[in-house]
Amino acid sequence: MSGKTEREILLDTAKQYTLVDRNTVSGDPEDNFVTIADFWRTYSKRRWGLEVPFHPVDVANMMTLLKVSRIANNPQHWDSYVDVAGYAACGAEVAMRYPDYPSIPVEAALAYAKPHVEQAIEDLDDALEGCGLTD
């Protein structure tokens, strides 16, 4: 027995994965986050007509949330905790490279979303009317 706590073992494992194993296989995390942000922007534009300004920091945060979701379904899955630590470390590193990473004021977010929400409501009303489900 090494005498290490679970935390030490988990963080050592995350360190090994993020600094050696996955860097060797997948490349630099920031490069991957930039690529994923581009893919997500393209997908959201084609799928919903929304130009969402995904940022590499957003990718790190949302990938962390993906792992948290998995933990919610299986709290004993140790590897998900390792991945959370890895994404958090990579996300922190990337965030420090972007000191001007945008903080979007609520007003700007609402102004951005309003026409899309209005269109979605209009489309829903049309669909309901087409099905005879309106008064």
C-alpha positions in Angstrom: 0.0 0.0 0.0 1.4 3.4 -1.0 -0.2 5.3 1.9 -1.8 7.7 -0.5 -5.3 8.9 -0.1 -8.0 8.4 -2.7 -7.6 12.1 -3.6 -3.9 11.8 -4.2 -4.4 8.7 -6.3 -7.2 10.4 -8.3 -5.2 13.6 -8.9 -2.0 11.7 -9.8 -4.1 9.7 -12.3 -5.6 12.8 -13.7 -2.2 14.3 -14.0 -0.8 11.3 -15.8 -3.8 11.3 -18.2 -3.8 15.0 -18.9 -0.1 15.6 -19.1 1.1 12.4 -20.7 -1.3 9.8 -22.0 -4.0 11.9 -23.6 -1.6 14.6 -24.8 0.3 12.0 -26.6 -2.8 10.4 -28.2 -5.1 13.4 -28.7 -2.8 16.4 -28.8 -2.9 19.7 -26.9 -6.2 20.2 -25.0 -6.6 23.9 -26.1 -6.3 22.8 -29.8 -9.0 20.2 -29.2 -11.3 22.6 -27.4 -10.9 25.1 -30.2 -11.9 22.4 -32.7 -14.9 21.2 -30.6 -16.1 24.8 -30.2 -16.0 25.2 -34.0 -17.9 22.0 -34.4 -20.5 23.0 -31.8 -21.0 26.4 -33.5 -21.5 24.8 -36.9 -23.9 22.2 -35.4 -26.0 24.7 -33.6 -26.2 26.9 -36.6 -27.2 24.1 -38.9 -29.5 22.4 -36.4 -31.3 25.4 -34.9 -30.2 28.4 -36.9 -28.4 29.7 -33.9 -24.9 31.2 -34.0 -23.8 30.3 -30.5 -20.4 31.8 -29.7 -18.8 28.7 -28.2 -15.4 29.4 -26.7 -12.7 26.8 -25.8 -13.3 27.6 -22.1 -17.0 26.8 -22.7 -16.0 23.4 -24.1 -13.9 22.6 -21.0 -16.8 23.6 -18.7 -19.4 21.7 -20.7 -17.2 18.6 -20.9 -16.8 18.8 -17.2 -20.6 19.0 -16.9 -20.9 15.9 -19.1 -18.8 14.0 -16.7 -20.8 15.3 -13.7 -23.9 14.0 -15.4 -22.3 10.6 -15.7 -21.4 10.8 -12.0 -25.0 11.5 -11.2 -26.0 8.3 -12.8 -23.1 6.3 -11.4 -21.5 7.9 -8.3 -19.0 5.0 -7.9 -17.5 5.3 -11.4 -14.1 6.5 -10.3 -12.8 7.3 -13.8 -15.5 10.0 -14.3 -14.0 11.8 -11.2 -10.6 11.5 -12.8 -12.0 13.0 -16.0 -13.6 15.9 -14.1 -10.3 16.7 -12.5 -8.6 16.5 -15.9 -11.1 18.8 -17.6 -11.0 21.2 -14.7 -7.2 21.4 -15.0 -7.2 21.8 -18.7 -10.0 24.3 -18.6 -8.2 26.4 -16.0 -5.1 26.4 -18.1 -6.9 27.5 -21.2 -8.9 30.1 -19.3 -5.7 31.7 -18.1 -4.6 32.1 -21.7 -7.8 34.2 -22.4 -7.9 37.0 -19.8 -10.5 38.7 -22.0 -12.7 35.6 -22.1 -16.1 37.2 -22.5 -18.5 37.5 -19.6 -21.9 37.9 -21.4 -24.2 40.3 -19.5 -27.7 39.0 -19.1 -29.1 41.8 -21.2 -26.9 40.8 -24.1 -27.8 37.2 -23.8 -31.5 38.0 -23.7 -31.2 40.4 -26.7 -29.5 37.6 -28.6 -32.0 34.9 -27.6 -35.2 37.0 -28.0 -35.7 36.7 -31.8 -35.0 33.0 -31.7 -37.5 32.4 -28.9 -40.1 34.5 -30.7 -39.6 32.5 -33.9 -39.8 29.2 -31.9 -43.1 30.3 -30.3 -44.5 31.3 -33.7 -43.4 27.9 -35.2 -45.0 26.1 -32.3 -48.3 28.1 -32.7 -48.3 27.2 -36.4 -47.7 23.5 -35.6 -50.5 23.4 -33.0 -52.9 25.2 -35.4 -52.0 22.7 -38.1 -52.9 19.9 -35.8 -56.1 21.5 -34.7 -54.9 21.9 -31.2 -55.7 25.6 -30.7 -58.8 27.3 -29.5 
